[in-house]
Amino acid sequence: MLSRPQPKRVRKSPEARRAEIVAAASAIALAEGLECVTLRRVADELAVRPGLISHYFPVTEDLVAEAFGAAASGELDELIPATAPLPGTDAPATATEDRDSDSDARDAATHDAGGTGSGDAAGRDAVSRLARFFALTSGPRYDGMSRLWLNARHLSRYRDTLRERVAHQESLWRERLSGLLREGDAAGEFRAAEPDLTAMRILVVMDGLASHANLGREIHPESVRRMAAATAERELGLPDGRLTLPPSTPV
């Protein structure tokens, strides 16, 4: 009896293997929490030996920080794409921040977390992109990311590497949002005299609302659920409700 030939194992490049490891760790972090990101858990997920994971990440805390960074970067790229066509042209505007070191894994991590592509959002005007941002971050789909931020901030009290990564990600989110505010101000869509400060205020409100992610958003009345959008409308001189998408609008 002839034996069936075994398929050849494709040897992955170090870059591809590392990205695969980070993507798997990010998916675990989103689904189960950063505490569950261990070398053995990631090895089991990828059906490899733990020694392979430790070859790329000798220190587990480095993998935990990378897992959080990849998940947060992937979510940010979904919420506010890094580049957008300049008005009336096909040329992309300059991104407001450099890619995070975890960016090779962000697409896989976002896919595993149930995210979707950004579609044509990058081609919309700043007001529409802001409205889309608030629609996504105020809905149940964002709860998983809210829990991960809560998780990371709590653990960062005791883990220096994670604390540095949390601070880095907070900076990226502020820069990306303030960049979008600058675009809208430059285009005359609204007034953003202090885009950095406005971005910080919006994100602080979002963080406060996200702190209830474990309890469910249904505990909030509509006026509370849209506090971040209302803050932006007030700061930017927009009419009430301008940054709220109609319920049937695809995002």
Secondary structure, 3 states (H helix, E strand, C coil): CCCCCCCCCCCCCHHHHHHHHHHHHHHHHHHHCHHHCCHHHHHHHHCCCHHHHHHHCCCHHHHHHHHHHHHHHHHHHHHCCCCCECCCCCCECCCCCCCCCCHHHHHHHHHHCCCCCCCCHHHCCHHHHHHHHHHHHCCHHHHHHHHHHHHHHHHCCCCHHHHHHHHHHHHHHHHHHHHHHHHHHHCCCCCCCCHHHHHHHHHHHHHHHHCCCCCCHHHCCHHHHCHHHHHHHHHHCCCCCCCCCCCCCCC
